Amino acid sequence: MTPTTPQRRVSSFMRSGVGWLTLERPEAINALDRGMLQEVRAVLEAWRDEPDVAIVLLQGAGERGLSAGGDIRALYDAVRTGGEAAAMPFFLDEYRLDAVIAEYPKPVVAIADGVTMGGGIGLAGPAHVRVVTERSRLAMPETRIGFSPDAGGSWLLGRAPGRLGEYLALTSDVMGAADAIHCGFADHLVPSEHLDSLADALEMRADPSTPAELVMLFDETPGAGPIERAQPWIDVAFAADTVTEIRERLEQLVAQGVGADEARTPADALVALDGRSPTALVVALAAVRSARALPSQRHALEQEYHLMSWFLVTQPDLPEGIRAQVVDKDRRPRWNPAHVADVPADTVGRAFAHRAADALFPDPEARS
């Protein structure tokens, strides 16, 4: 029997000074497995000193999205069979790749067309130029599966205007193009019908045009999105110190009829919070606020890495959330504890004191 060759899930080529880097798993909205992360990093390292590559263009195959995030079904299987030791290598590769993109010496242009969530934002978020389209749907959905925003997501959330970072982290709300730009997850809106023309312009660029200047030729300034329009009441509610107090403020806003006619309402936010892991909500709130004070994305990745280990080692909510959302798809997770009021008072302290077995960046001063 002739052995089969594993299908490549990342393609790359160089043309006219542009390095084309494409995630090739469209049937799964380019969900990332460990092999894909390693392939992307290998290509980027090969192009680091490649004179024929001046710009990297990162995109996803198909029209459904750049990437729906990490392959959480594979994560679920790894956690069930091997615990932390089996699951952590994926996160080591993922977070190190996110740092490579953030610190890459050549401009990376990420096309976040369609679904771009979780680990997909980990790739696109640190890119030098981040393009969205009218089809874009961006989110950090980790609290849905009993986890806290990762892959550099806490760094972006911590820098979102007002209290939108807390809101997005806790509710897992989905941003369209306008809100992704407003919240700092994207830079330019380019209609999907113009993406091919944008790629041509990047290849035919004339010095001293930069990628950002070229993208601006196709940019369409969007109006305010629904999350931006809801920001006044979001800032009021999500500035509260604790998840319990955030809920209380939301309840008050509902009673007052504030924002009731908007596309995003305080009542919607309450429903979202009630469906999320209480432990994840408490830790995610602390993680976003801590990341706001950190000096770099690398520091945020390090914080997220140790928190991920804590969830894997100590928390049943992560596998339970994946079971409910992805495996059995009953959408009825049995969180433990089931209510925010029952989350132990020392949870945040224990989570942030935890350290993973292996260092994410063995030499914090060295390039990853």
Summary of the structure (lengths in Angstrom):
residues: 368
radius of gyration: 20.3
end to end distance: 41.1
largest distance: 71.2
contacts: 1298
relative contact order: 0.12
helix: 50%
strand: 11%
